Amino acid sequence: MRITVVGTGYVGLVTGVCLADSGNHVVCVDVDDAKIARLQRGESTIFEPGLQDLLSYNIRVGRLCFTTDLESAVRDAQVVFVAVGTPPRADGDADLTHVDQTALAVARAARHELILVIKSTVPVGTAERLAPLVRQQAAHPVHVVSNPEFLKEGSAVADFQRPGRVVIGAFDDRAAAVIKELYEPFVRNNNPILIVPPPAAEMIKYVANSYLAMRITFANQIAELCGACGVDFDDVRRGIGADNRIGIDFLYPGIGYGGSCFPKDVPALCHVGRRKNVQLTILEAVHKANERQPTLLLDAARSRFGDSLHGRTFAVWGVAFKPRTDDVREAPARRIIDELRTRGAAIRVHDPKALANLREAYGDQLVYCEEPYEALAGADALFVCTEWTDYRSPDFDRIRAALRQPVIFDGRNVYSMAQMRRHGFEYYSIGRPPLRGSTPA
Ligand SMILES: NC(=O)c1ccc[n+]([C@@H]2O[C@H](COP(=O)([O-])OP(=O)(O)OC[C@H]3O[C@@H](n4cnc5c(N)ncnc54)[C@H](O)[C@@H]3O)[C@@H](O)[C@H]2O)c1
């Protein structure tokens, strides 16, 4: 099929590359000239495992290209995906400016019948609202379909290539059948393709993200309670995770969820609730609790080092909102960095993939280290904020030697209590009692 993808961020680029890889001809469009120039040179603009190889290959075989010219990109397309951003407004509602602009521009550019697929995460009712507007602008039939994306950053290519399910929200069977055909190569394992009305498809996406955010927050709060009761949450997690009505995933306590989805999608669903006069008290509480979560580690740091951190230096390992991505949007590590800096501390930071994105946000206000141990030099303590595998089995003697004092604040419970006790660290983690440090065994 001839496909156009508008918006080449985390979702659009992965979608375009994977659809090209299954044999389609794909044109990816973005308004960001610099991004498109890099992609035209065959350079991936994001870090995602497996993406660079597929990008290079599909450009080479002539199935994938990039442009800033929406009109020419839409001219021959049978299907146009909209994968532009839907950032939060101040009141929590999703800002649909980019989606609306794109949908109308595609309608105006259409030279024949086409299917317009909304892949961006949009509130319930968006496809219904856009369908007549698009029809008014287009000289040819434009069928609006909702197709929310469930890929996870860090395994986006694998998730796109083997989705657990595909959800297609369509007003008419013909458009649904075309999109279903497009996805069939990816569900050879018989994972379901669900065809539902567009508002249901839009709702499924928000409910999925909100439910996962709720599980993380549940784990965070129960872990705190476990800590207060002298119980190791990890034992509890294994105990409840073995119950197949509950399951083990998304029950890891930490400094809170981040990224470009959960922190905006939970408030957006709450906003829909308020508009419809339905009380989503659980989700309102989830959002509030997540905002508080990084303060647990910061409070521990305040008790240890006092209110003023002038003259102190802290090392931060991991700033991406989760491992295997370079995305630092809404990353809890940033809350930690911001608060430590506000109280006067200097920050030395390492991340295997996200330093370039962090530098865009902080410029020369931080010291960026290409190597984890370099970040420790002369620091008063180490904060571990992302559970990259790189940090799982470090050289603890080297950490002790580099730090001014052997203090670790572990925001992801990467290390075991036994390990920390053995190495004599003063150790603060989530939902576990602090260790006061000792001479290493
Ligand atoms: N990131 C994820 O893990 C994920 C997963 C599922 C769904 N989503 C949803 O997918 C959507 C996109 O998310 P993302 O993380 O890929 O965003 P992103 O910010 O990484 O990418 C959006 C891209 O759209 C471009 N853009 C904006 N306006 C444009 C326009 N008018 N024309 C062409 N390009 C335009 C931007 O320049 C940017 O490159 C959001 O609604 C998000 O909620 C994201």
The ligand as an SDF file (V2000), in Angstrom:
LIG
                    3D

 44 48  0  0  0  0  0  0  0  0999 V2000
    5.5610    7.9520   22.8630 N   0  0  0  0  0  0  0  0  0  0  0  0
    4.8400    6.8670   23.1170 C   0  0  0  0  0  0  0  0  0  0  0  0
    5.2990    5.9010   23.7330 O   0  0  0  0  0  0  0  0  0  0  0  0
    3.4270    6.7670   22.6500 C   0  0  0  0  0  0  0  0  0  0  0  0
    2.7740    5.5450   22.6320 C   0  0  0  0  0  0  0  0  0  0  0  0
    1.4690    5.4790   22.1690 C   0  0  0  0  0  0  0  0  0  0  0  0
    0.8200    6.6230   21.7560 C   0  0  0  0  0  0  0  0  0  0  0  0
    1.4640    7.8260   21.8020 N   0  0  0  0  0  0  0  0  0  0  0  0
    0.7500    9.0030   21.3100 C   0  0  0  0  0  0  0  0  0  0  0  0
    1.1810    9.2550   19.9820 O   0  0  0  0  0  0  0  0  0  0  0  0
    1.2250   10.6690   19.7240 C   0  0  0  0  0  0  0  0  0  0  0  0
    2.6280   11.0720   19.2930 C   0  0  0  0  0  0  0  0  0  0  0  0
    3.4990   10.8050   20.3760 O   0  0  0  0  0  0  0  0  0  0  0  0
    5.0880   10.8590   20.1990 P   0  0  0  0  0  0  0  0  0  0  0  0
    5.6760   10.4580   21.5060 O   0  0  0  0  0  0  0  0  0  0  0  0
    5.4720   10.1400   18.9550 O   0  0  0  0  0  0  0  0  0  0  0  0
    5.2690   12.4360   19.9780 O   0  0  0  0  0  0  0  0  0  0  0  0
    6.5780   13.2260   19.5180 P   0  0  0  0  0  0  0  0  0  0  0  0
    6.5110   14.5350   20.1880 O   0  0  0  0  0  0  0  0  0  0  0  0
    7.7840   12.3470   19.7020 O   0  0  0  0  0  0  0  0  0  0  0  0
    6.3690   13.4020   17.9620 O   0  0  0  0  0  0  0  0  0  0  0  0
    5.4060   14.2230   17.3750 C   0  0  0  0  0  0  0  0  0  0  0  0
    5.9610   14.7220   16.0600 C   0  0  0  0  0  0  0  0  0  0  0  0
    4.9300   15.4100   15.3700 O   0  0  0  0  0  0  0  0  0  0  0  0
    5.5030   16.5220   14.6940 C   0  0  0  0  0  0  0  0  0  0  0  0
    4.4460   17.4710   14.3410 N   0  0  0  0  0  0  0  0  0  0  0  0
    3.7470   18.2940   15.1580 C   0  0  0  0  0  0  0  0  0  0  0  0
    2.8390   19.0000   14.4520 N   0  0  0  0  0  0  0  0  0  0  0  0
    2.9660   18.5900   13.1600 C   0  0  0  0  0  0  0  0  0  0  0  0
    2.2960   18.9330   11.9540 C   0  0  0  0  0  0  0  0  0  0  0  0
    1.3240   19.8300   11.9500 N   0  0  0  0  0  0  0  0  0  0  0  0
    2.6930   18.3250   10.8210 N   0  0  0  0  0  0  0  0  0  0  0  0
    3.6870   17.4070   10.8300 C   0  0  0  0  0  0  0  0  0  0  0  0
    4.3480   17.0420   11.9460 N   0  0  0  0  0  0  0  0  0  0  0  0
    3.9880   17.6170   13.1020 C   0  0  0  0  0  0  0  0  0  0  0  0
    6.5290   17.0350   15.6800 C   0  0  0  0  0  0  0  0  0  0  0  0
    7.5000   17.8520   15.0400 O   0  0  0  0  0  0  0  0  0  0  0  0
    7.1030   15.7290   16.2130 C   0  0  0  0  0  0  0  0  0  0  0  0
    8.2100   15.2920   15.4440 O   0  0  0  0  0  0  0  0  0  0  0  0
    0.7460   11.3330   21.0120 C   0  0  0  0  0  0  0  0  0  0  0  0
   -0.6240   11.5480   20.9400 O   0  0  0  0  0  0  0  0  0  0  0  0
    1.0380   10.2830   22.0770 C   0  0  0  0  0  0  0  0  0  0  0  0
    0.1940   10.4020   23.2000 O   0  0  0  0  0  0  0  0  0  0  0  0
    2.7530    7.9240   22.2150 C   0  0  0  0  0  0  0  0  0  0  0  0
  1  2  1  0
  2  3  2  0
  2  4  1  0
  4  5  1  0
  4 44  2  0
  5  6  2  0
  6  7  1  0
  7  8  2  0
  8  9  1  0
  8 44  1  0
  9 10  1  0
  9 42  1  0
 10 11  1  0
 11 12  1  0
 11 40  1  0
 12 13  1  0
 13 14  1  0
 14 15  2  0
 14 16  1  0
 14 17  1  0
 17 18  1  0
 18 19  2  0
 18 20  1  0
 18 21  1  0
 21 22  1  0
 22 23  1  0
 23 24  1  0
 23 38  1  0
 24 25  1  0
 25 26  1  0
 25 36  1  0
 26 27  1  0
 26 35  1  0
 27 28  2  0
 28 29  1  0
 29 30  1  0
 29 35  2  0
 30 31  1  0
 30 32  2  0
 32 33  1  0
 33 34  2  0
 34 35  1  0
 36 37  1  0
 36 38  1  0
 38 39  1  0
 40 41  1  0
 40 42  1  0
 42 43  1  0
M  CHG  2   8   1  16  -1
M  END
$$$$
